[in-house]
Amino acid sequence: MSTENLPQSPEQAPRKPRVAVVFGGRSSEHGISVVTAGAVLSAIDRTKYDVLPIGITQDGRWALTADEPERMAIVDRKQPSVEQLAESGEGGVVLPVDPANREVVYNEPGSVPKALGEVDVVFPMLHGPYGEDGTLQGLLELSGVPYVGSGVLASAVGQDKDYMKRVFTSFGLKVGPYVVIRPREWQQDEAAARKKIVDFAGEHGWPLFVKPARAGSSFGITKVDDLSGLDEAVEEAQRHDPKIIVEALLRGREIECGVLEFEDGPRASLPAEIPPVQSHAFYDFEAKYIDAADGIVPAPLTEEQTAEVRRLAVEAFDAASCEGLVRADFFLTEDGEFVINEINTMPGFTPISMYPRMWRETGVGYAELVDRLIQAALRRSTGLR
């Protein structure tokens, strides 16, 4: 029997890739993660992607949140939270740990679980521990869901300033002087641990910077001018991480450079310079996000210096096995040498943040930047690669 004249079923339109934007989290950078996610949600092309916003509360609950970026901003110097955005105070989003099933489920106490559909890629806008440090990346690897940014190893290395510097040194990148105090050292013999820092100051001079080893956004960092402020600085750093790192002052200019994964590999942006912030002792959280200190983009460097810092930024990206994006932070010392301070595998990503600003000056706008990161994640497989 011929089917030539029978009515044909209309072809089903292909499903748009579904992007789960995950934000918030348990770290001290919870609020700025929410702000960042709001900017990303505003920039995602809704004609190209479906979006599922998922917030992680400060106690670790995965909450379904409203897709309302306008509510995810700093207002009157106060940061937003997932708790303010969650559609329920008890319900939880569950990502199945099964590579054959990408169905996200929402559970509300006393109700039948609700299927939220499949997720094709996760955009984790999380900063600090329990999100940027490889923990979430490991969960997504187990789930078989592609995600934006670096994998487990690079995320862990990028979060721990101690091991980050060890990796860079092994690849021939120059780092500044530092000493690490591990939790057991301070707990078992506080006097010996303090002497270790004092001896370091005797070799490299005051002031020193006392930092949490595994935190970002300049939380918990204190500039210490002499011995009298040391214990208080250690206590402040340990509020964010029991492992601390103490760095010598490097005299020079602060230069940053963004790295982005393109189809043919990583490329570096034009660099930026962070000028001294008169109202702050150093470039801390308030200067970055509240007072919006102006970086200079592009940095006023010679052509040779610009080419060199861009090359070093890509080298740092490759040394740590990064993927997706990185912001590499350097000091240009008084003798003209670039010293790498750190990388950030999920850098500040608000429109005023330096990473998007550097790429905008390089020719990649914010919306295109978001799209390129999603596309790079969709091109990669999970697992060993």
Disulfide bonds with the S-S distance in Angstrom:
none
